[in-house]
Amino acid sequence: MCRWSDSNWWHTNGSTAAVFLFLNYMKNTKAITAVFTGGGTGGHIYPGLAVADELRKKAAARGAALTICWIGSSSGMDKTVVEKNVDEAGRKSADAFYGIPAGKLRRYFSLKTVSDMFKIVGGFFASLAILIKLKPAVLFSKGGFVSVPPCAAAKLLGIPVYTHECDFTPGLATKINSIAAKRILVSYKETERFFKAAYRKKIIVTGNPVREAFYRASPERGRAFLNSSGNTKPVLLVLGGSLGAVQINELVRENLDRLCASFFVVHQTGVKNADTVRHADYAQYPFLYSEMSDVIAASDIVLSRAGANSIWECAVLKKPLVLIPLTGSGTRGDQEDNARYFEERGAAVVLSREKANSEELLRALEKLSSSEERRLMSENCAALVGCGKPSEKIAEIVYTAMFGGS
């Protein structure tokens, strides 16, 4: 039997072995590309970035060279959000961003539909060119209308597509992307029933990916940021998104004196909705970004819309929720579905439609002023999200698709 440590063997077979080792080294060190797509809102970007960060960690830990690129809208917030996002080690989540035209898909007639169809077609051909150039091993979609052309282009090129849905009920983009997808990843087991029977065999329940910052959040850092270390009242955090929620802002301002009698109120108003109101137990911020996870950790109750990602982030931190979901003609009802799911599991109190008024809000908060009520709801939040990290589970699925396995 020959031994690689035998000098005579190397003298005879050294050239062949050297070539073999070099080719093996090149195979293991050549960067493999993963393309992510999604955008239009932060809810279609931040969860994808959480997966990208975990995927990069897995590749680094296993000695695999990886390049991550993102396809998003050429207009709007996508480019800024993706390019400025870094993981806990300070590394950029994506190595490159590619912008494409993005048109909205509508279930109703609109004069904008014609121009948007041209954008969608343009986005498809732009995606085709990008994917031919990058030659990715996989495409991961986080949804939003901008994700539809890249998924279609990837299907045409034979690139495996993995798509994730954060909401309890799938949106139109996810339903379309499911046609191209090898695997459909969902946050809730119950979501399976909203897909056609033929697609259900492709579904994997993963939970909703949340950025690592929320698992490392510190109540102490949050209190230091809020300068509330000496406060003895429960902290009520009011979230309206980066643009604010007019309905929630008005409810808080109409009842500010009564709220501040029982709580220290922290209010994210939205960048265009800041006010001059002042109160000893009221702190107002246009927008919280890097501080958000720590501020949630320092809070006792969160009053919020019912966007899939924000409520999951709060649940990860075991925070009792009072939810006022977005309703009306400008929404497909996804927030009401999300809120109802949390309410049925004892993780939230929901004030929807006619119940979104001052009287109901004060009644809900009065109930949650009890530490025992908050403790029970916190336990229900923990049970809802489970003990694992969805971003790790999804990253493992994508990693296996890229570097071996099914």
C-alpha positions in Angstrom: 0.0 0.0 0.0 1.4 3.4 -1.0 1.7 6.2 1.6 1.6 9.9 0.9 4.4 10.3 3.4 6.6 7.9 1.5 9.3 9.9 -0.4 9.6 7.2 -3.1 5.8 7.5 -3.8 6.1 11.3 -4.2 9.1 10.9 -6.5 7.0 8.7 -8.8 3.6 10.3 -8.4 4.4 13.8 -7.2 3.3 15.7 -10.3 -0.1 14.0 -10.5 -0.7 14.5 -6.7 0.3 18.1 -6.9 -2.2 18.7 -9.7 -4.9 16.9 -7.8 -4.3 18.9 -4.6 -4.2 22.2 -6.5 -7.5 21.5 -8.3 -9.0 20.4 -5.0 -7.8 23.6 -3.4 -9.2 25.7 -6.2 -12.5 23.9 -6.0 -12.8 24.6 -2.2 -11.6 28.2 -2.4 -13.4 29.5 -5.5 -16.1 31.9 -4.4 -19.6 30.6 -5.0 -22.3 33.3 -5.4 -25.7 33.5 -3.7 -28.1 36.1 -5.0 -30.8 37.5 -2.7 -33.8 39.5 -3.9 -36.6 41.5 -2.3 -37.5 45.1 -1.5 -40.0 47.9 -1.6 -40.2 48.0 2.2 -37.9 47.1 5.1 -40.1 44.0 5.7 -38.9 42.5 2.4 -35.2 43.4 3.1 -34.2 43.1 6.8 -35.2 39.4 7.2 -33.3 38.6 4.0 -30.2 40.4 5.4 -30.5 38.3 8.6 -30.3 35.2 6.4 -27.4 36.6 4.4 -25.5 37.2 7.6 -26.1 33.7 8.9 -25.2 32.2 5.5 -21.9 34.1 5.5 -21.1 32.8 9.0 -21.8 29.2 8.0 -19.6 29.5 4.9 -16.7 31.1 6.9 -16.9 28.4 9.6 -16.7 25.7 7.0 -14.0 27.2 4.9 -16.2 27.9 1.9 -15.7 31.1 -0.1 -19.0 32.9 -0.6 -20.1 36.1 -2.5 -23.5 37.5 -1.7 -25.3 39.9 -4.1 -28.7 41.6 -3.8 -31.1 42.5 -6.5 -33.6 45.2 -5.5 -35.4 48.1 -6.9 -33.4 50.8 -8.8 -35.5 53.4 -7.0 -36.6 53.8 -3.4 -35.0 52.6 -0.2 -33.6 49.2 -1.2 -30.0 50.2 -2.2 -29.5 52.3 0.9 -30.7 49.7 3.3 -28.8 46.9 1.8 -25.5 48.7 1.4 -25.4 50.1 4.9 -26.3 46.9 6.7 -23.5 45.1 8.5 -23.4 42.0 10.7 -22.3 42.0 14.4 -18.7 41.7 13.2 -19.0 44.8 11.1 -19.0 43.0 7.8 -21.3 44.1 5.0 -24.3 41.8 4.6 -24.1 42.0 0.8 -21.0 42.3 -1.4 -22.9 44.1 -4.2 -26.3 45.6 -5.0 -27.9 45.5 -8.4 -30.9 47.7 -9.1 -33.7 46.8 -11.6 -36.9 48.5 -12.7 -39.8 47.4 -10.4 -43.5 47.6 -11.2 -46.4 46.9 -8.9 -48.6 43.8 -9.5 -52.3 44.7 -8.9 -55.4 42.7 -8.4 -57.5 45.7 -9.6 -57.5 48.0 -12.6 -55.3 51.1 -12.6 -54.0 53.3 -15.3 -50.5 52.7 -13.7 -50.8 49.0 -14.6 -49.7 49.6 -18.2 -46.5 51.5 -17.2 -45.8 49.0 -14.5 -46.0 46.1 -16.9 -43.2 47.7 -18.9 -41.2 48.0 -15.7 -41.8 44.4 -14.9 -40.7 43.3 -18.3 -37.6 45.5 -18.1 -36.9 44.1 -14.7 -37.0 40.6 -16.1 -34.5 41.2 -18.8 -32.2 43.2 -16.4 -32.4 40.2 -14.0 -31.6 37.8 -16.8 -28.4 39.8 -17.6 -27.4 40.1 -14.0 -27.8 36.4 -13.3 -26.0 35.3 -16.5 -23.1 37.5 -15.4 -23.0 36.4 -11.7 -23.8 32.6 -12.3 -25.2 32.1 -8.8 -25.7 28.7 -7.3 -29.0 29.8 -5.8 -31.5 32.7 -5.6 -33.2 33.5 -2.3 -36.3 35.7 -2.5 -37.7 37.7 0.4 -40.7 38.9 -1.6 -42.0 42.2 -2.7 -42.9 43.0 -6.3 -39.3 43.5 -7.2 -38.5 39.9 -6.5 -40.8 38.5 -9.2 -38.6 39.2 -12.3 -35.4 37.8 -10.7 -37.3 34.6 -9.7 -38.7 34.2 -13.2 -35.3 34.8 -14.7 -33.6 32.3 -12.4 -36.2 29.6 -13.3 -35.5 30.2 -17.0 -31.8 29.8 -16.3 -32.2 26.7 -14.2 -31.0 28.4 -11.0 -32.7 26.9 -7.8 -35.1 29.4 -6.3 -35.9 29.5 -2.6 -38.7 32.0 -1.5 -39.7 33.0 2.0 -43.1 34.4 3.2 -43.1 36.4 6.5 -46.9 37.0 6.7 -49.5 34.6 7.9 -51.2 34.7 4.5 -49.0 34.8 1.4 -48.9 37.9 -0.8 -49.3 37.9 -4.6 -45.6 38.1 -5.2 -44.9 35.0 -3.1 -47.7 33.1 -4.9 -46.2 33.9 -8.3 -42.6 33.2 -7.1 -43.8 29.8 -5.7 -44.2 28.6 -9.3 -40.5 29.0 -9.8 -39.4 27.9 -6.3 -37.7 24.7 -5.5 -38.7 25.3 -1.8 -41.3 27.6 -0.3 -40.3 28.7 3.2 -43.1 30.0 5.6 -43.2 31.4 9.1 -46.3 29.4 10.3 -47.5 25.9 9.8 -51.0 27.1 9.2 -49.9 29.1 6.2 -49.6 25.9 4.1 -53.4 25.8 3.5 -53.2 29.1 1.5 -51.1 27.5 -1.2 -52.3 25.2 -4.0 -52.1 21.5 -3.2 -49.5 20.9 -5.8 -47.1 23.4 -4.1 -47.5 22.2 -0.5 -44.9 19.4 -0.9 -42.4 22.2 -1.5 -43.2 24.0 1.8 -40.8 24.1 4.8 -41.9 25.8 8.0 -39.0 27.9 9.3 -40.3 30.7 11.3 -39.6 34.4 10.6 -35.9 35.4 10.3 -34.8 38.2 12.7 -31.5 40.0 12.7 -28.9 38.9 15.2 -29.1 42.2 17.1 -32.5 41.2 18.5 -31.0 38.0 20.1 -28.2 40.1 21.6 -30.4 43.0 22.8 -29.6 44.6 26.1 -32.2 46.2 28.4 -29.4 48.0 30.1 -28.2 49.6 26.9 -31.8 50.5 26.0 -32.4 52.2 29.3 -29.1 54.1 29.0 -30.1 55.3 25.5 -33.5 56.4 26.8 -31.9 57.9 29.9 -34.6 56.2 31.9 -32.6 54.3 34.5 -34.3 56.1 37.3 -37.8 55.5 36.0 -40.0 53.2 38.1 -43.0 53.0 35.7 -43.5 50.3 33.1 -42.1 51.4 29.7 -44.6 51.7 26.9 -42.9 51.7 23.5 -45.0 53.0 20.6 -44.0 52.1 17.1 -45.4 53.5 13.9 -42.6 52.5 11.4 -40.1 54.8 9.7 -42.9 56.9 8.2 -45.1 56.8 11.3 -48.6 55.6 11.7 -51.0 58.6 11.8 -53.7 56.6 13.6 -51.4 55.5 16.4 -49.8 58.8 16.7 -53.1 60.6 17.1 -54.3 58.0 19.7 -51.1 58.5 21.8 -51.3 62.3 21.6 -55.0 62.5 22.5 -54.4 60.3 25.6 -50.8 61.4 26.5 -51.6 62.6 30.0 -53.4 59.5 30.9 -50.8 57.3 29.4 -48.0 59.0 31.2 -49.8 58.7 34.5 -49.1 54.9 34.3 -46.3 54.5 31.9 -43.0 56.0 30.7 -43.9 56.4 27.0 -41.3 56.0 24.3 -42.8 57.1 20.9 -41.3 56.5 17.5 -43.3 59.0 15.5 -41.9 58.6 12.0 -39.5 61.0 10.4 -42.3 63.4 9.2 -44.5 63.2 12.2 -42.4 64.6 15.1 -44.3 67.0 17.4 -43.3 69.7 19.9 -45.2 68.1 22.7 -43.3 67.7 25.9 -43.9 65.6 29.1 -41.7 64.4 31.9 -42.6 60.8 31.2 -42.6 61.0 27.4 -39.6 60.5 25.0 -40.2 61.2 21.3 -37.9 59.9 18.5 -38.5 60.3 14.7 -36.9 56.9 14.0 -35.0 54.3 15.9 -32.6 52.1 13.9 -29.5 50.6 15.5 -31.0 51.3 18.9 -34.3 49.6 18.2 -33.4 46.1 19.5 -32.1 47.5 22.8 -35.1 49.9 23.2 -37.5 47.0 22.7 -35.6 45.0 25.3 -35.9 47.8 27.8 -39.7 48.1 27.2 -42.5 46.4 29.1 -45.3 46.7 26.5 -45.2 47.5 22.8 -48.0 49.3 21.0 -47.6 48.8 17.2 -48.9 48.1 13.8 -48.9 44.3 13.0 -46.2 44.1 10.3 -44.9 40.5 10.2 -41.3 41.4 11.0 -41.8 44.0 13.8 -44.2 41.8 15.8 -41.8 38.8 15.5 -38.9 40.9 16.6 -40.9 41.9 19.7 -42.0 38.3 20.3 -38.3 37.2 20.2 -37.7 39.6 23.0 -40.9 38.3 24.8 -42.7 41.6 24.8 -46.5 41.9 25.3 -48.1 43.5 22.3 -51.0 45.8 21.8 -51.6 45.7 18.0 -53.5 48.2 15.8 -53.3 46.5 12.4 -53.4 48.5 9.2 -56.9 48.1 7.6 -58.8 49.5 4.6 -58.4 49.7 0.9 -54.7 50.3 1.0 -53.9 46.8 2.3 -54.7 43.2 1.5 -55.5 42.4 5.1 -52.2 40.8 6.0 -51.7 42.8 9.2 -55.1 41.8 10.5 -54.2 38.1 9.8 -50.9 38.5 11.6 -52.5 40.2 14.6 -55.3 37.6 14.8 -52.7 34.8 14.9 -50.8 36.4 17.8 -54.0 37.2 19.7 -55.3 33.6 19.4 -52.1 32.5 21.0 -52.3 34.9 23.9 -49.3 37.0 22.6 -51.2 40.2 21.8 -54.2 42.3 22.4 -55.7 43.5 19.1 -57.6 46.7 18.5 -58.8 46.5 14.9 -61.2 48.7 13.0 -63.9 50.1 15.3 -62.0 48.9 18.4 -59.1 51.1 17.6 -60.2 54.0 19.8 -59.1 55.7 23.0 -61.4 53.8 25.3 -60.3 50.4 24.1 -56.6 51.4 24.1 -56.7 52.6 27.7 -58.6 49.4 28.7 -56.0 47.2 27.1 -53.1 49.0 28.7 -54.8 49.1 32.1 -55.0 45.3 31.9 -51.3 45.1 31.0 -50.2 47.4 33.7 -50.4 44.2 35.8 -46.9 42.6 35.9 -48.6 39.1 36.1 -50.6 39.8 32.9 -47.4 40.9 31.2 -45.6 37.8 32.4 -48.2 35.4 31.0 -48.2 37.2 27.7 -44.4 37.1 27.6 -44.5 33.3 28.1 -46.9 33.1 25.2 -44.6 35.1 23.0 -41.7 32.8 23.8 -43.9 29.7 23.0 -45.0 31.3 19.7 -41.5 31.9 18.3 -39.9 28.8 19.7 -36.3 28.3 20.8 -34.5 28.2 17.5 -33.3 31.0 15.2 -35.2 30.9 11.8 -32.4 32.8 10.1 -30.0 29.9 11.0 -32.5 27.3 9.8 -33.0 29.1 6.5 -29.3 29.7 6.0 -28.6 26.0 6.5 -31.2 25.2 3.8 -29.6 27.6 1.4 -26.1 26.5 2.3 -27.0 22.9 1.6 -28.5 23.9 -1.8 -25.2 25.7 -2.7 -22.5 23.4 -1.4 -24.2 20.0 -1.5 -27.4 18.1 -0.7 -30.9 18.7 -1.9 
